[in-house]
């Protein structure tokens, strides 16, 4: 017998029977075999790739809900030292098309050794942390941006 499928996403979980914690990458999918925290296997089978909303739910074909949570990921918390500009550092990260969370005094990015070397050469402190990742979305209202077609 095949896996039960999910064809629908809702923005807010109402009565979930289980929970699934997903990374930033896995929160933007169309088709993927997934396993919940309780060990339930199912197939995400959407018509197109969409952002899976944290706090929302995946609706199975039998009507049951699986709540969506953000997984803790290996991230860098990046802070400029001395006179380094946060805007300049953000530009260097953006110029490499890396997803980034922007705060008043620091940035958060996924761990990447090449970027770590670059950031340390730009006089930044780079702290390894584990936390959910919620980078900035696309500027044109289309969510994630993967190309330069805009």
Rosetta blueprint (number, residue, H / E / L):
1 X L
2 X L
3 X L
4 X L
5 X E
6 X E
7 X E
8 X E
9 X E
10 X E
11 X L
12 X L
13 X L
14 X L
15 X L
16 X E
17 X E
18 X E
19 X E
20 X E
21 X E
22 X E
23 X L
24 X L
25 X H
26 X H
27 X H
28 X E
29 X E
30 X E
31 X E
32 X E
33 X E
34 X E
35 X E
36 X L
37 X L
38 X L
39 X L
40 X L
41 X E
42 X E
43 X E
44 X E
45 X E
46 X E
47 X E
48 X E
49 X E
50 X E
51 X E
52 X L
53 X L
54 X L
55 X L
56 X L
57 X E
58 X E
59 X E
60 X E
61 X L
62 X L
63 X L
64 X L
65 X E
66 X E
67 X E
68 X E
69 X E
70 X E
71 X L
72 X L
73 X E
74 X E
75 X E
76 X E
77 X E
78 X E
79 X E
80 X E
81 X L
82 X L
83 X L
84 X L
85 X L
86 X H
87 X H
88 X H
89 X H
90 X H
91 X H
92 X H
93 X H
94 X H
95 X H
96 X L
97 X L
98 X L
99 X L
100 X L
101 X E
102 X E
103 X L
104 X L
105 X L
106 X L
107 X E
108 X E
109 X E
110 X E
111 X L
112 X L
113 X H
114 X H
115 X H
116 X H
117 X H
118 X H
119 X H
120 X H
121 X H
122 X L
123 X L
124 X E
125 X E
126 X E
127 X E
128 X E
129 X E
130 X E
131 X E
132 X L
133 X L
134 X L
135 X L
136 X L
137 X L
138 X L
139 X L
140 X L
141 X L
142 X L
143 X L
144 X L
145 X L
146 X L
147 X L
148 X L
149 X L
150 X L
